[in-house]
Amino acid sequence: MNPERKIDPEKIHVVNITTIKGSIEASEDSDQNSIAGHHFKFELGTGYDIEEKIVGVQIVVNIDAVDDKEDLLPVKGSYTHEVVMKVENLDDFVEVSKKGDHEESIKIDGLLGATLVGIAFSTIRGVIYIRTQGTSLGTVILPVVDPKNMIESLH
């Protein structure tokens, strides 16, 4: 890694946003007016192509509706999105080391990883907000989260 590396937002480009899966399940007797909030569970996956300077972030968001007592309601949703970004100076943030005769270990700087996860999560927040308006799940606004904690859940 380049010791003088610097995250430059103008060198990060979102090149693709894909909704891989989206679903809402609600029982027939569910009442949208009883929804007071939502509980969330997140899953994170990443992939990269160092030569092409591409990083992909896949986030699964599982949503449960709750009432004003925080009791679960029979309404839930699940969304899987992928955000692909090109990082012009990705080489500055990558460390490649040999594991064996033919294997390489690639490590991407944690600050860049957190930045890219934050960009992906914020993008997905807007997509889910739009997709849930007027649904039985109610309008969903994803909470603000610490991207570093999401990355730590990978290990």
C-alpha positions as CSV (number, residue, x, y, z in Angstrom):
1,M,0.0,0.0,0.0
2,N,1.1,3.5,-0.8
3,P,1.9,5.1,2.6
4,E,0.8,8.5,1.2
5,R,-2.6,7.1,0.1
6,K,-5.5,9.5,0.3
7,I,-9.2,8.8,-0.3
8,D,-10.2,11.2,-3.1
9,P,-14.0,11.1,-3.6
10,E,-13.6,12.3,-7.1
11,K,-11.7,9.1,-7.9
12,I,-14.6,6.9,-6.8
13,H,-17.3,6.3,-9.4
14,V,-20.5,4.3,-9.0
15,V,-20.7,2.3,-12.2
16,N,-23.7,0.0,-11.5
17,I,-26.5,-0.5,-9.0
18,T,-28.4,-3.7,-9.2
19,T,-31.4,-4.9,-7.3
20,I,-30.8,-8.6,-7.2
21,K,-33.8,-9.5,-5.1
22,G,-36.6,-7.7,-3.3
23,S,-39.7,-9.1,-1.5
24,I,-42.3,-8.1,1.0
25,E,-44.4,-10.7,2.9
26,A,-47.5,-9.7,4.8
27,S,-50.3,-11.7,6.3
28,E,-53.8,-10.8,5.1
29,D,-54.8,-9.4,8.6
30,S,-51.7,-7.2,8.8
31,D,-52.5,-3.5,9.4
32,Q,-50.1,-0.9,8.1
33,N,-51.4,1.6,10.6
34,S,-50.0,-0.5,13.4
35,I,-46.4,-0.2,12.1
36,A,-44.4,2.0,14.4
37,G,-40.9,1.1,13.2
38,H,-38.7,-1.5,11.8
39,H,-35.9,-3.9,12.9
40,F,-33.0,-4.5,10.5
41,K,-30.4,-7.2,9.9
42,F,-27.7,-6.7,7.4
43,E,-25.4,-9.1,5.5
44,L,-22.4,-7.8,3.6
45,G,-20.4,-9.3,0.7
46,T,-17.6,-7.8,-1.3
47,G,-15.7,-8.6,-4.5
48,Y,-13.0,-6.9,-6.5
49,D,-11.1,-6.9,-9.7
50,I,-7.8,-5.2,-8.9
51,E,-6.6,-5.0,-12.5
52,E,-9.9,-3.2,-13.6
53,K,-9.9,-1.2,-10.4
54,I,-13.4,-2.4,-9.6
55,V,-14.9,-3.1,-6.2
56,G,-18.4,-4.6,-5.7
57,V,-20.4,-4.3,-2.5
58,Q,-23.4,-6.5,-2.0
59,I,-25.8,-5.8,0.9
60,V,-28.7,-7.9,2.1
61,V,-31.2,-6.0,4.2
62,N,-33.8,-8.0,6.1
63,I,-36.6,-5.9,7.6
64,D,-39.2,-6.7,10.2
65,A,-42.1,-4.4,11.0
66,V,-42.7,-3.7,14.7
67,D,-45.5,-2.0,16.6
68,D,-45.2,0.8,19.2
69,K,-44.3,-1.9,21.9
70,E,-41.5,-3.2,19.6
71,D,-43.4,-6.4,19.1
72,L,-42.9,-8.1,15.7
73,L,-45.8,-7.7,13.2
74,P,-46.6,-10.2,10.5
75,V,-44.9,-8.0,7.8
76,K,-41.4,-8.4,6.7
77,G,-39.2,-7.6,3.7
78,S,-35.8,-8.5,2.2
79,Y,-33.7,-6.7,-0.3
80,T,-30.4,-7.6,-1.9
81,H,-28.5,-4.9,-3.8
82,E,-25.1,-4.7,-5.4
83,V,-23.2,-1.5,-6.0
84,V,-20.2,-1.6,-8.2
85,M,-17.6,1.1,-8.0
86,K,-14.5,2.0,-9.9
87,V,-11.7,3.4,-7.8
88,E,-9.1,5.1,-10.0
89,N,-6.3,4.9,-7.4
90,L,-7.3,1.4,-6.0
91,D,-3.6,0.3,-6.4
92,D,-2.7,2.8,-3.6
93,F,-5.0,0.9,-1.2
94,V,-4.1,-2.7,-2.0
95,E,-1.4,-4.9,-0.5
96,V,-0.6,-8.2,-2.3
97,S,1.4,-10.8,-0.5
98,K,2.4,-14.4,-1.4
99,K,0.7,-17.2,0.6
100,G,2.3,-20.1,-1.1
101,D,3.9,-21.0,-4.5
102,H,0.9,-19.9,-6.5
103,E,-1.5,-18.2,-4.1
104,E,-1.7,-14.5,-3.3
105,S,-3.4,-12.8,-0.4
106,I,-4.9,-9.4,-1.3
107,K,-5.7,-6.9,1.5
108,I,-7.6,-3.7,0.8
109,D,-7.1,-0.8,3.2
110,G,-9.8,-0.7,5.9
111,L,-10.6,3.0,5.5
112,L,-11.2,2.6,1.8
113,G,-13.4,-0.4,2.5
114,A,-15.4,1.5,5.0
115,T,-15.8,4.4,2.6
116,L,-17.1,2.1,-0.2
117,V,-19.5,0.3,2.1
118,G,-20.8,3.6,3.3
119,I,-21.4,4.8,-0.3
120,A,-23.1,1.5,-1.1
121,F,-25.3,1.6,2.0
122,S,-26.3,5.2,1.5
123,T,-27.2,4.5,-2.1
124,I,-29.3,1.5,-1.1
125,R,-31.0,3.5,1.6
126,G,-32.5,5.7,-1.1
127,V,-33.5,2.7,-3.3
128,I,-35.3,0.9,-0.4
129,Y,-37.0,4.1,0.6
130,I,-38.5,4.6,-2.8
131,R,-39.4,0.9,-3.2
132,T,-41.2,0.6,0.1
133,Q,-43.4,3.7,-0.2
134,G,-47.1,2.7,-0.3
135,T,-46.4,-1.0,0.5
136,S,-47.7,-3.1,3.4
137,L,-44.2,-2.7,5.0
138,G,-44.6,1.0,5.3
139,T,-42.0,3.5,4.1
140,V,-38.6,2.2,5.3
141,I,-35.7,4.5,6.0
142,L,-32.5,2.5,6.8
143,P,-30.7,3.7,9.9
144,V,-27.3,5.3,9.8
145,V,-24.7,2.6,10.5
146,D,-21.0,2.4,11.0
147,P,-19.6,0.8,7.9
148,K,-16.5,-0.4,9.9
149,N,-18.9,-2.5,12.0
150,M,-20.4,-4.0,8.9
151,I,-17.0,-4.9,7.5
152,E,-16.0,-6.5,10.9
153,S,-19.0,-8.8,10.6
154,L,-17.3,-10.4,7.5
155,H,-14.5,-11.8,9.7
